[in-house]
Amino acid sequence: MREIEFDVVVKAVKDMIMHCGTDLPQDTYEALESAMEAEKSPVSKEVIRQILENANIAKDEKRPLCQDTGLAVFFVNVGEEVRINGGLLRDAINKGTEEGYTEGYLRASTCEPFSRANLKDTVGYNLPAIIHFDIVSGDKIDIEYAAKGGGSENVSRACVFPPAAGKDGIVEYVKEVISDAGGNPCPPITVGVGIGGTFEKACISSKHALFRDLETKHKDPEMAELEERILTEINNLGIGAMGMGGTKTALAVHIESNPCHIASLPVSVNVQCHSSRHTHITI
């Protein structure tokens, strides 16, 4: 049984949060560059240019990419032959989150749902983190992290369709969600689509789909084709960068599909803004 010190996890989580807060991932930066070149609207082209300029300033001056530094979302694969020495893995991730957000001068955004009281002085600074655990073989811990802002999360949706809805129904639903969202999620966006499973499995899958590098294609040719179809339909909506009108509303559509019940077809759409802050480490 391999042992990993509690503080090693804390530091690793803190470092990835601080890095993501100021350095736009290369896949996102390159996707925005490509979108700027391909954008047909002069206004949206200029908007994307300014988004890239902002990313350069944030990286050079080590300042947050956006004032909404998001809730900390993690997908963690834990090897069955590894244990944390000195505490619980969940506690280490939460401690690393708190340290990363405070030392990185990132905003604390967690609050009580009804009073809206900020939890930084009670639960912890931008805590609790949203953590999805899975047990896998091996003696390593894989941690995927993303900062999830409120603007893009607010327009995300889920629905359980009858099986007869099929691919056409999914395409129309995703189009409807993005059309209703307009410029609110700060496009150019990334769209995660969870298909199948149960209601909650589809939602979690659509979130995890956002963690995939933007330049990658789905391994299943059928799903890759569906991703491209949905992407084309979204970009034909004409929403454009920051809702200013244009041809590049979305940078990518990523699908995660799961087996489901014979009587249902759950579908979830999770949206990420142009500042798609995500990274992955293995300990």
N, C-alpha and C positions, 0 to 999 in steps of 0.2 A: 504493500500500500504506500503510494507516494504521498508525502506531506508537503503542503504549501503554507507558508507563514501568512497569518492574517494580514499583517502590514504590507506584504507583497501585493496582495489583491487590492488593498486600499490605495496604494500608490499607483498601481496600473490603471485603476478606474479613474482616479483623480487626473492622471496625465492625459488619458484619452478624452476626458470631458474638456479640459483646458485647451487641448489642441483643436478639438472640433469647434469650440466656441469662437475661434479666430481664424482658422484655416479651412476654407471650403475644400472638400474632397476633390481630388484631381478628376474623377469621373464626372462630377457635377460641373466643374469649371469647364472642362472640354465640351460637355454637352451644351452648355450655355454659349460657348464660342461658336459651335456649329449652328445653334439656333439663330444667333445674331447674323451669321453669314447667309442663312437661308431665309430669314424673315423678309417678307415682301413689303411690310408697312414701315416707312421711314420713322414713324413715331415709336413703334414697338422696337425697332432695331436700336434706336437711341436709348430706350429704356433698358434693354439688355446690356448695352455698352456701359451704362451707368451702374448696373448690377455688378458687372465684372470689375469696374473701377472700385466699387465699394469693397469687393472681395480682396482686391490687391491692397487697398489701404488697411483693411482689417488684418491681413497677414503681416504686412510690413510693420505696423504699429502695435500689433498684438492687442487689438481692440475687438469687442464682440461684433460679429457679422450683422447682428440684428438686435434690437432692444428686447425682442421676445426670444429669450434664450431657452425657452421650452421646458417641458417636463422631461426628466431623464427616463428613457425607455430602454430596457435591456432584454435581449434574448440570450440565455446562458445554457450552454451544454456542459454538463458536469460528468466527467469520466467516473465510472463506478469504482475505479481503483485509485481515487484521489480523495484526500480529506484536508480540511482546513485546520491548521494548528493555531489555537489561540482564540477561537471564536467561531461564529456562524458565518457562512458565505453570504447570506442575505445582509447581515450586519456589516460585513466588510464592504459590500457594494454600496450600501447606504452611506457608510462613513466616507468612502471615496467620492461619492456624489456630493456630499455636503462640502468636503474639502475642495473639490474641483470647482464648484460653483462659487464658493466664498473667495478662494485664492485667485480665481480667474475673473473676479468682479462681474459675475454673471447674475442675472436677476433671479430672485426667489419668487416663483410663480404659483406654488401650491397654496391652496386656501380651503377653508371650510365651505362646503357647497352652498349653504344658505345664508350664513352671516357674512360670508366672503372674507372672513378674518384670515390674514396671512399666517401660515403655520411655522414660520421661520424661528419663532421664539418658544414654540411649544413642542411640535413634532421634530423640527429640524429644518435647516436651510435648504429649501427646495426638495424637501422630503415629504412622504416616502417616494422612493424611486419606483417605477413600474417595472417589475421583474418577472419574466417568463422563464421558468426552469424546465430543463429536460435532462434525463439521465441517459448517458450513452456509454459505449464501451471505451476503454482506455484509461490513461492516468493524467489527462490534461483537462483544462477548463477553457472553453471557447466563450468569449464574451463579445456580443454585438451590441453596439450602443448607437442611439440616435436621439437628438434633441427634437422634441415634437411641440411645435408652436400651436397656439390657440386658434389662429385664423384658419389654418388648414384643417385642423381637427374639427372645427365647428361645422364644416360643410360635408363631413364624411357621413355616410349613410349605410344601412343594411336592410335587407328584406329577404323573406323566404317566399320563393315563387313556386307555383306548381311545376312539375317536371316538363310539362308541355311548353313552357316558356323558351327553353332551349337557348342556343347561342344568340339567336336574334333578340330574344327577350333580355339577355344579359347586356348586349351591345346597346340597346335602347335605354336600359336602366342607367348604365354608366354615363351615357350621353346626357340623360336627364339630370343626373346628380351634378355633373360638371357645368351644364348650362345654367342650372339654378344657382350654382356657386358664383359664377361670373368672375369678377376680379378679386373677390374676397380672400381666396387662399394665396394671393400673391403669385400668380403665374409668371413665367413658365413653371408648371407643376410636374410632379411625378405622381402617377396614379397607381395605387396598389389595389388589386382586385382579388378577393378571396372567394372561391367557389367551392360549394359542397361542404361536407362535414355536417355540423349542427350550426345553429345560429351563432353561438359564441366562437366556434372553431373557424367559421368564415370570417368573423371580425378579426380574430387574432392572425389569421393567414393574410388578410389584406394589409394588416400592419407590417407583418414580417416581410411581405413582398417589397416594401419600400426600402429595405436594407440591401437589396441586390444592387450591384454596380450597374450604372446606367447603360454601359456599352454592351452588357451581356444579353444574350438571347435565351429564351426558354429552351430547355433541353428536349422538350416534347414538341415536335414540329407542328402538331395540331394547336397547341397552346401558343406557340410562337406566332402562328398565322393569326390567331384570335387577338393577340396583343397588338399586332400591326394594324389589324382591322379597326380595333377600338381607338388606337392612336390617331389614325387617319380621320375617323369620325369626329374625334374631339378637336383636332386642329382645323377641321372644316367649320367648326362653330364660330370662328372668327373673334374669339374673346381677346386673344393677344396678351402680350406682356403687361402685367399689372392692370388688365382689363381695358387697355387702350386701343384694342382692335388690332388684329393681325393674324398671321398664319401659324404661329408657334405658341399655342396655348399650353401644350404639354411636351415635356422632354422625352418621356417614356411611359409606357404602361406595362406593369409587371403583374403577372397572375400566379397565384398559388392555388392549386385545386386539390380536393380531397374526396374520398368516397363519401356518399351520403345515403340517407334513407330513400327507399323506393318511392315514397310519397312526397318528397320535397326537394327543392333546389335552392339552398341558401346562397345568397350573394351579398358580399360586403364591398364597399368602395371606401378606401382610405386615401386621403390626399396629403401630399407633402408639398410645401412651398418651394420656391426657387432656391432657398438657402437650405439645401438638403444635407444637413450635418449628420454624418454617420461614419462609423469606423468599426474595426474588428481586431481583436487581439486573441492570442492563445498563450496561456500560462502553463 
